[in-house]
């Protein structure tokens, strides 16, 4: 689609589209904006787009709702993490081949017993407030994650640090396993060997934050973040947008080519796609699904747009969580019945085949993937039999929580509603914002049934099986085990795998744990998604990988 006309006309167009999408009383404007859309498509038939502000090296993107928080101890979703990475800085990172590489740490060593990791830090990195970063800042940041008052959803990743549990239950005033012999040395002692722990250190939770700024802002630190990344937060107007600007004090500032990132907040995927095709956005959608579902087939069949698509298979799973502590989902036969009632192949077809029907938890690209798992076939008759055995021959009524702004979530919700109706289960769909869903599903006793997606934090099966399904991970709030699933045998297998240093033995334990989990059916295992990202031709530096699908700090605009 071609942009032709004055800046004023573009702004009028944008205002009208937004109001049609968000204000039910503006329906009379629909023919007008459709006419404008038609006219804009018909002028300049060479297929080239015109950028709204071609002179600016500013990335323009949009999301449906505000980030929950820009505090690395709190932020935990695929939209917010790329923003956190632009504001903060960690000890280690991944290269393009997913190998761990030094970042703030210039080197690290692991003791022979596998229980102590010693990091040597760079001394040329500062927070954006001008203060040098020391080992004490990383020790403080890790201890802060474990502070129950902070309510970090990442606390479970770091409980293997010696003294973490004593600190959390109040019997110690500090985490004893975090030591700083000098300002450039950080020692982390673990309770037991933990091969994936370095992956946890690479997660944004563990990025350094300055104590003085956290204490200054308290619970509002996530609104006024101060870090050491390549960008700083210039402004944030809730419900409207935020702007990140290049940090001139960043230690590698010359490598950062963007001057700023403008994030518009509001509107849905349809609006964002229209804005993209007008040249007002540089990426059509930065959600986990990439190209809006309604536009996928059109984009992939378009000879111009299809060339601007970046594709990445994801180590991810889309599932329905069933709260195993709440009736009727506390009955295993009910959960099995729901699994048999749902047609996964149809759901994958509804999302234009951008996924693989799931038979279990681990996606095909994850170490330990078990091709022998059979999972649950679509068998409504078997579902009815299981419901009768569970004492629900007449079915039941439940509520499915979905993300309101997600077209894919809406399609999944409707398909699930139809499939379950065939076996006597009535589903009421409850749409909420993405941050609301994350908060609500992580709260004990709150949500019986919800759509959910999990994208790997690090390339190890523990990140799925242990983080999401170990009963020891259950917390009253911010639980990553949103099914509140607790099987002692599974817990024991996962705990043994977590401390093993024999990779072959670990993978065998994970496969046995996954087999038991599938049999217990705490989830409906839907599909393994893939990302298709649509970018403008002037956006450069877009590099996808399974851990960090979007890395804004590598991008720039070249009109």
C-alpha positions as MATLAB code, in Angstrom:
seq = 'XXXXXXXXXXXXXXXXXXXXXXXXXXXXXXXXXXXXXXXXXXXXXXXXXXXXXXXXXXXXXXXXXXXXXXXXXXXXXXXXXXXXXXXXXXXXXXXXXXXXXXXXXXXXXXXXXXXXXXXXXXXXXXXXXXXXXXXXXXXXXXXXXXXXXXXXXXXXXXXXXXXXXXXXXXXXXXXXXXXXXXXXXXXXXXXXXXXXXXXXXXXXXXXXXXXXXXXXXXXXXXXXXXXXXXXXXXXXXXXXXXXXXXXXXXXXXXXXXXXXXXXXXXXXXXXXXXXXXXXXXXXXXXXXXXXXXXXXXXXXXXXXXXXXXXXXXXXXXXXXXXXXXXXXXXXXXXXXXXXXXXXXXXXXXXXXXXXXXXXXXXXXXXXXXXXXXXXXXXXXXXXXXXXXXXXXXXXXXXXXXXXXXXXXXXXXXXXXXXXXXXXXXXXXXXXXXXXXXXXXXXXXXXXXXXXXXXXXXXXXXXXXXXXXXXXXXXXXXXXXXXXXXXXXXXXXXXXXXXXXXXXXXXXXXXXXXXXXXXXXXXXXXXXXXXXXXXXXXXXXXXXXXXXXXXXXXXXXXXX';
ca = [
       0.000    0.000    0.000;
       1.320    3.415   -0.922;
       1.309    6.529    1.221;
       0.351    9.517   -0.935;
      -0.724   12.831    0.480;
       0.255   15.340    3.073;
       1.363   14.673    6.628;
      -1.912   16.236    7.783;
      -3.941   13.777    5.751;
      -1.975   10.900    7.273;
      -2.662   12.155   10.769;
      -6.389   12.550   10.010;
      -6.454    9.016    8.616;
      -4.734    7.625   11.694;
      -7.155    9.450   14.029;
     -10.196    8.137   12.197;
      -8.993    4.547   12.118;
      -8.199    4.622   15.809;
     -11.577    6.001   16.734;
     -13.435    3.505   14.589;
     -11.538    0.699   16.320;
     -12.073    1.912   19.863;
     -15.256    3.989   19.970;
     -18.523    2.178   19.158;
     -20.230    5.487   18.433;
     -17.909    6.251   15.512;
     -19.360    3.678   13.131;
     -20.440    6.387   10.702;
     -16.768    6.980    9.887;
     -16.244    3.469    8.516;
     -17.134    4.278    4.883;
     -14.885    7.344    5.015;
     -11.785    5.525    6.219;
     -12.433    2.690    3.794;
     -12.575    5.240    0.993;
      -9.301    6.796    2.158;
      -7.741    3.338    2.383;
      -8.856    2.571   -1.167;
      -7.542    5.867   -2.531;
      -4.197    5.448   -0.779;
      -3.858    1.968   -2.223;
      -4.537    3.206   -5.739;
      -1.967    5.995   -5.926;
       1.649    5.285   -6.797;
       1.198    1.770   -8.139;
       4.856    0.812   -7.953;
       4.280   -0.922   -4.601;
       6.741    1.241   -2.694;
       5.970    2.512    0.788;
       6.707    5.976    2.083;
       7.907    6.329    5.653;
       6.024    8.870    7.746;
       9.236   10.495    9.049;
      11.985    9.402    6.614;
      14.581   11.688    8.160;
      14.455   10.079   11.598;
      16.425    7.038   12.718;
      13.641    6.136   15.155;
      12.041    2.714   15.433;
       8.239    2.896   15.555;
       6.282   -0.044   16.946;
       2.916   -0.582   18.644;
       1.401   -2.882   21.269;
      -2.228   -3.274   22.405;
      -1.636   -2.439   26.090;
       0.990   -0.946   28.381;
       3.901   -3.060   29.592;
       3.155   -4.260   33.088;
       6.501   -2.954   34.349;
       9.976   -2.113   33.077;
      11.548   -3.382   36.293;
      13.651   -6.421   35.301;
      12.661   -8.186   38.533;
       8.985   -7.933   37.545;
       8.801   -7.902   33.738;
       8.093  -11.344   32.331;
       6.535  -11.509   28.875;
       7.700  -11.629   25.287;
       6.655   -8.037   24.549;
       8.320   -6.415   27.585;
      11.578   -8.392   27.728;
      12.977   -6.869   24.499;
      12.336   -3.429   26.024;
      14.025   -4.402   29.297;
      17.067   -5.557   27.314;
      17.422   -2.058   25.868;
      17.378   -0.447   29.337;
      19.443   -2.852   31.444;
      22.560   -4.984   31.231;
      23.459   -8.470   32.468;
      26.452  -10.642   33.227;
      26.173  -12.997   30.241;
      24.283  -13.128   26.948;
      23.827  -15.369   23.886;
      25.511  -15.142   20.527;
      23.618  -15.921   17.330;
      24.366  -19.639   17.780;
      22.869  -19.605   21.324;
      26.244  -19.986   23.021;
      26.662  -18.103   26.303;
      29.152  -15.267   25.924;
      30.558  -12.596   28.282;
      28.590   -9.369   28.584;
      29.128   -7.400   31.788;
      31.204  -10.298   33.055;
      34.508  -10.449   31.223;
      34.984  -14.080   32.344;
      33.672  -16.751   34.702;
      34.835  -20.027   36.222;
      32.950  -22.933   37.790;
      34.352  -24.919   40.713;
      35.098  -28.636   40.336;
      32.041  -29.618   42.380;
      29.851  -27.452   40.133;
      28.513  -25.443   43.049;
      30.362  -22.120   42.864;
      30.466  -19.747   39.903;
      32.932  -16.853   40.028;
      32.416  -13.882   37.720;
      35.045  -11.252   36.942;
      33.345   -8.003   35.913;
      34.204   -5.260   33.480;
      34.960   -1.937   35.156;
      33.988    0.408   32.300;
      30.175    0.182   32.579;
      27.980    2.707   34.362;
      24.330    3.130   35.203;
      22.624    5.892   33.246;
      22.727    8.014   36.425;
      26.525    8.049   36.024;
      27.556    5.658   38.797;
      29.964    2.768   38.025;
      28.497   -0.731   38.363;
      30.184   -3.118   40.787;
      29.758   -6.711   41.888;
      27.662   -5.429   44.796;
      25.017   -4.210   42.338;
      24.619   -7.690   40.858;
      24.509   -9.278   44.315;
      21.866   -6.741   45.367;
      19.821   -7.362   42.198;
      19.822  -11.144   42.665;
      18.905  -10.841   46.347;
      16.116   -8.435   45.425;
      14.551  -11.047   43.140;
      14.429  -13.426   46.109;
      12.887  -10.825   48.438;
       9.272  -11.953   49.008;
       8.163   -8.322   49.256;
       9.199   -7.709   45.632;
       6.975  -10.565   44.401;
       9.230  -11.296   41.457;
       7.875  -13.950   39.099;
      11.492  -14.979   38.559;
      12.289  -15.937   42.139;
      11.973  -19.661   41.427;
      14.917  -19.558   39.027;
      17.313  -18.494   41.798;
      16.245  -20.501   44.856;
      19.166  -22.868   44.319;
      21.514  -20.118   45.512;
      22.814  -21.061   48.949;
      20.910  -19.228   51.661;
      18.031  -18.220   49.363;
      15.352  -20.124   51.246;
      16.575  -18.904   54.642;
      16.416  -15.352   53.333;
      12.932  -15.894   51.951;
      11.515  -17.381   55.153;
      12.996  -14.562   57.237;
      15.550  -16.613   59.180;
      18.449  -14.747   57.512;
      18.829  -11.080   56.588;
      20.886  -11.774   53.457;
      21.502  -14.498   50.884;
      24.694  -16.150   52.083;
      25.548  -17.638   48.680;
      26.012  -14.192   47.126;
      29.523  -12.930   47.887;
      31.554   -9.950   46.665;
      35.245  -10.359   47.638;
      35.983   -7.128   45.768;
      34.159   -4.698   43.499;
      34.919   -6.667   40.331;
      34.317  -10.190   41.660;
      30.947  -11.873   42.208;
      30.735  -15.375   43.670;
      27.507  -17.373   43.544;
      27.388  -20.537   45.630;
      24.663  -23.047   44.793;
      23.020  -25.584   47.051;
      23.585  -28.254   44.425;
      25.149  -28.413   40.946;
      22.852  -26.876   38.359;
      23.854  -27.036   34.695;
      21.204  -24.555   33.470;
      21.919  -21.956   36.170;
      24.101  -19.887   33.828;
      21.074  -19.665   31.526;
      19.152  -18.198   34.469;
      21.897  -15.600   34.910;
      21.370  -14.628   31.250;
      17.687  -13.887   31.902;
      16.623  -10.232   32.311;
      15.601  -10.909   35.929;
      19.320  -10.963   36.796;
      20.219   -7.664   35.127;
      21.792   -5.069   37.407;
      19.675   -2.350   39.035;
      21.006    0.513   41.221;
      19.950    0.208   44.865;
      19.681    3.975   45.356;
      17.209    4.342   42.469;
      15.122    1.379   43.600;
      14.936    2.799   47.110;
      14.127    6.236   45.731;
      11.179    5.057   43.636;
      10.073    1.995   45.621;
       7.255    0.105   43.901;
       7.312    2.697   41.109;
      10.828    1.763   39.957;
       9.278   -0.057   36.999;
       7.802    3.283   35.858;
      11.105    5.146   36.307;
      13.745    2.538   35.432;
      17.443    3.331   35.650;
      19.785    0.795   34.110;
      22.965    0.525   32.096;
      21.627   -0.527   28.711;
      21.904    1.182   25.332;
      18.686    3.184   25.857;
      17.008    5.157   28.634;
      13.319    5.817   29.233;
      12.572    9.379   28.138;
       8.835    9.340   28.815;
       5.925    7.011   29.462;
       2.325    8.124   29.254;
       0.099    5.261   30.327;
      -2.374    4.174   27.677;
      -0.686    6.286   25.005;
       2.927    5.309   24.560;
       6.526    5.495   25.671;
       9.786    6.665   24.186;
      13.256    5.228   24.715;
      16.263    7.300   23.703;
      19.849    6.307   23.014;
      22.021    6.306   26.134;
      25.134    8.382   25.345;
      26.879    6.880   28.386;
      26.466    3.283   27.194;
      29.862    1.610   27.042;
      29.307    0.566   23.422;
      27.282    3.579   22.312;
      28.997    3.684   18.901;
      27.496    0.258   18.109;
      23.929    1.489   18.655;
      22.550    2.986   15.457;
      18.985    3.835   16.490;
      18.425    7.250   18.041;
      15.162    6.293   19.740;
      12.317    3.784   19.993;
       8.719    5.046   19.956;
       6.183    2.544   21.269;
       2.523    3.354   20.672;
       0.116    1.827   23.184;
      -3.442    1.048   22.170;
      -5.428   -0.365   19.308;
      -5.599   -3.938   18.091;
      -3.741   -5.996   15.519;
      -5.979   -4.783   12.692;
      -5.218   -1.152   13.448;
      -1.505   -1.863   13.756;
      -1.460   -3.627   10.400;
      -3.193   -0.672    8.755;
      -0.663    1.692   10.303;
       2.162   -0.530    9.077;
       0.837   -0.469    5.539;
       0.616    3.323    5.720;
       4.294    3.490    6.663;
       3.570    4.602   10.240;
       5.040    1.502   11.915;
       8.288   -0.293   11.142;
       7.147   -3.749   12.310;
       3.579   -4.910   11.752;
       3.300   -6.636   15.130;
       5.801   -7.227   17.925;
       3.592   -9.679   19.804;
       4.623  -13.311   20.119;
       2.550  -14.257   17.065;
       4.153  -11.824   14.650;
       1.973  -11.088   11.612;
      -1.682  -10.589   12.650;
      -3.594  -13.770   11.976;
      -6.219  -12.098    9.791;
      -3.505  -10.841    7.421;
      -1.161  -13.818    7.323;
      -2.351  -15.523    4.138;
      -2.639  -12.209    2.288;
       0.881  -11.193    3.324;
       2.456  -14.528    2.409;
       0.774  -14.464   -1.023;
       1.773  -10.863   -1.706;
       4.904  -10.752   -3.931;
       6.141   -7.567   -2.215;
       5.170   -8.088    1.431;
       6.230  -11.732    1.530;
       9.838  -10.697    0.841;
       9.816   -8.635    4.041;
       8.872  -11.551    6.268;
      11.385  -12.986    8.743;
      10.610  -16.511    9.941;
      11.811  -18.276   13.072;
      10.736  -21.684   14.467;
      10.193  -21.159   18.168;
      10.911  -23.356   21.137;
       7.450  -22.613   22.438;
       4.083  -24.156   23.183;
       0.534  -22.818   23.159;
      -1.630  -24.566   25.740;
      -4.698  -24.326   27.938;
      -3.950  -24.429   31.640;
      -6.435  -26.309   33.825;
      -6.136  -25.399   37.503;
      -5.695  -28.794   39.140;
      -6.587  -27.350   42.563;
     -10.026  -26.118   41.466;
     -13.043  -28.296   40.638;
     -13.829  -29.794   38.211;
     -10.232  -29.708   36.962;
      -8.987  -31.354   40.138;
     -10.326  -34.579   38.558;
      -7.803  -36.166   36.190;
     -10.513  -37.746   34.021;
     -12.075  -34.338   33.451;
      -8.707  -33.034   32.262;
      -8.196  -36.027   29.994;
     -11.709  -35.592   28.630;
     -11.045  -31.963   27.755;
      -7.856  -33.023   25.949;
      -9.726  -35.583   23.872;
     -12.565  -33.157   23.114;
     -10.408  -30.503   21.455;
      -9.418  -30.755   17.804;
      -5.831  -29.501   17.646;
      -5.521  -29.886   13.880;
      -8.521  -27.640   13.354;
      -7.035  -24.996   15.668;
      -3.735  -25.072   13.762;
      -5.714  -24.664   10.547;
      -7.497  -21.640   11.997;
      -4.111  -19.942   12.492;
      -3.069  -20.615    8.891;
      -0.960  -23.658    9.803;
       1.554  -21.579   11.774;
       2.074  -24.354   14.259;
       2.534  -28.086   14.834;
      -0.097  -29.995   16.869;
       1.414  -30.773   20.271;
       1.625  -34.241   21.784;
       3.332  -33.125   24.974;
       5.164  -30.275   26.646;
       8.579  -30.027   24.945;
       8.707  -28.544   21.417;
      10.639  -30.328   18.637;
      13.663  -28.008   18.840;
      14.240  -28.586   22.538;
      16.825  -31.099   23.816;
      14.945  -34.111   25.171;
      12.032  -33.882   22.728;
      10.323  -37.292   22.773;
       9.014  -38.393   19.380;
       7.421  -41.469   20.965;
       4.819  -39.501   22.946;
       1.323  -40.145   21.587;
      -0.538  -37.388   23.412;
      -4.309  -37.081   22.995;
      -6.190  -37.653   19.763;
      -9.436  -35.882   18.936;
     -12.052  -38.336   20.237;
     -15.307  -36.716   21.484;
     -16.837  -40.090   22.316;
     -13.934  -40.983   24.576;
     -14.227  -37.530   26.142;
     -17.889  -38.178   27.005;
     -16.998  -41.534   28.533;
     -14.306  -39.965   30.705;
     -16.687  -37.221   31.838;
     -19.242  -39.841   32.835;
     -16.601  -41.751   34.810;
     -15.701  -38.501   36.555;
     -19.329  -37.904   37.556;
     -20.069  -35.217   34.967;
     -22.333  -37.064   32.565;
     -24.352  -33.855   32.173;
     -21.218  -31.805   31.643;
     -20.442  -28.582   33.502;
     -19.922  -24.854   32.986;
     -16.548  -23.150   33.216;
     -14.837  -19.904   32.231;
     -11.920  -19.612   29.794;
      -9.659  -16.568   30.228;
      -8.174  -15.267   26.965;
      -6.167  -12.212   25.911;
      -8.606   -9.684   24.503;
      -6.256   -8.070   21.996;
      -5.029  -11.333   20.472;
      -6.792  -12.477   17.321;
      -5.271  -15.933   17.720;
      -6.471  -16.186   21.327;
      -9.962  -15.269   20.165;
      -9.919  -17.989   17.517;
      -8.611  -20.553   19.996;
     -11.256  -19.557   22.520;
     -14.083  -19.907   20.015;
     -12.802  -23.270   18.752;
     -12.427  -24.589   22.302;
     -15.900  -23.338   23.146;
     -17.366  -25.190   20.148;
     -15.431  -28.424   20.711;
     -16.291  -28.623   24.404;
     -19.953  -27.854   23.735;
     -20.088  -31.073   21.702;
     -19.295  -33.098   24.831;
     -21.598  -31.140   27.146;
     -19.155  -28.594   28.592;
     -20.312  -24.979   28.449;
     -17.481  -22.460   28.202;
     -17.889  -18.761   28.887;
     -15.040  -16.739   27.370;
     -13.528  -14.010   29.552;
     -11.287  -11.591   27.608;
      -8.682   -9.605   29.599;
      -5.475   -7.716   28.838;
      -2.228   -9.651   28.561;
      -0.751   -8.332   31.839;
      -4.025   -9.057   33.659;
      -4.001  -12.630   32.451;
      -0.410  -13.172   33.604;
      -1.143  -11.740   37.043;
      -4.454  -13.573   37.483;
      -3.328  -17.021   36.330;
      -0.308  -16.858   38.636;
      -2.515  -16.246   41.683;
      -3.532  -19.351   43.593;
      -7.213  -20.274   43.469;
      -8.092  -17.530   40.976;
      -8.429  -18.883   37.420;
      -9.796  -22.326   36.522;
      -9.105  -22.367   32.784;
      -6.997  -20.102   30.544;
      -5.166  -19.866   27.257;
      -1.435  -19.622   27.737;
       1.760  -19.585   25.730;
       5.292  -20.333   26.877;
       8.384  -19.223   24.992;
      11.698  -20.545   26.166;
      13.747  -18.464   28.560;
      16.756  -20.671   27.842;
      17.440  -23.758   25.684;
      17.057  -26.537   28.246;
      14.050  -28.818   29.011;
      14.100  -27.667   32.624;
      12.773  -24.315   31.423;
       9.516  -26.010   30.441;
       9.123  -29.023   32.699;
      10.687  -27.731   35.907;
       9.625  -24.095   35.689;
       6.036  -24.746   34.596;
       5.118  -28.077   36.149;
       7.218  -28.744   39.267;
       4.991  -28.609   42.346;
       7.861  -27.026   44.252;
       7.432  -23.967   42.028;
       3.927  -23.232   43.259;
       3.603  -19.886   45.017;
       0.567  -17.944   46.252;
       1.124  -15.205   43.663;
       3.220  -14.967   40.489;
       3.358  -18.746   40.203;
       4.885  -19.946   36.938;
       3.094  -23.266   37.512;
      -0.277  -21.803   36.510;
      -1.941  -25.246   36.515;
      -0.859  -25.575   40.164;
       0.079  -29.126   39.263;
       1.798  -31.110   42.018;
       2.815  -34.732   41.451;
       5.407  -36.044   43.940;
       6.922  -38.513   41.482;
       7.249  -35.827   38.802;
       8.756  -33.418   41.320;
      11.340  -36.025   42.339;
      12.341  -36.706   38.728;
      12.646  -32.997   37.965;
      14.645  -32.336   41.116;
      17.039  -35.179   40.326;
      17.475  -33.934   36.765;
      18.180  -30.400   37.944;
      21.184  -31.514   40.017;
      22.610  -34.047   37.573;
      25.741  -33.135   35.617;
      25.252  -36.050   33.182;
      23.330  -34.606   30.229;
      22.186  -37.995   28.904;
      20.840  -39.001   32.308;
      19.151  -35.627   32.711;
      17.322  -35.939   29.396;
      16.096  -39.445   30.269;
      14.697  -38.139   33.563;
      12.967  -35.273   31.793;
      11.395  -37.624   29.273;
       9.996  -39.823   32.058;
       8.662  -36.762   33.874;
       7.015  -35.513   30.677;
       5.344  -38.902   30.102;
       3.781  -38.748   33.581;
       2.734  -35.127   33.062;
       0.985  -35.930   29.787;
      -0.856  -38.772   31.496;
      -1.993  -36.410   34.276;
      -3.069  -33.809   31.687;
      -2.741  -30.551   33.654;
      -2.771  -28.759   30.302;
      -4.475  -29.127   26.980;
      -1.366  -29.421   24.792;
      -2.379  -27.393   21.718;
       0.484  -26.626   19.329;
       4.079  -25.476   18.920;
       3.979  -22.008   17.265;
       6.280  -20.366   14.763;
       7.022  -16.665   14.366;
       6.606  -14.703   11.150;
       7.663  -11.066   11.532;
       6.759   -8.470    8.892;
       9.128   -5.506    8.659;
       9.474   -2.462    6.458;
      12.207   -2.454    3.777;
      13.996    0.430    5.515;
      14.340   -1.444    8.824;
      17.773   -3.030    9.073;
      19.482   -5.279   11.603;
      16.524   -7.544   12.358;
      17.967  -10.837   13.623;
      15.716  -13.497   15.089;
      16.803  -16.308   17.368;
      14.762  -18.664   19.582;
      15.785  -16.989   22.855;
      15.514  -13.314   21.867;
      13.048  -13.212   18.948;
      13.267   -9.404   18.761;
      16.405   -7.410   19.617;
      15.731   -3.726   19.126;
      19.258   -2.761   20.101;
      20.581   -4.331   16.883;
      18.220   -2.452   14.550;
      18.391    0.835   12.673;
      16.390    2.727   10.061;
      17.908    3.354    6.641;
      15.486    5.232    4.347;
];
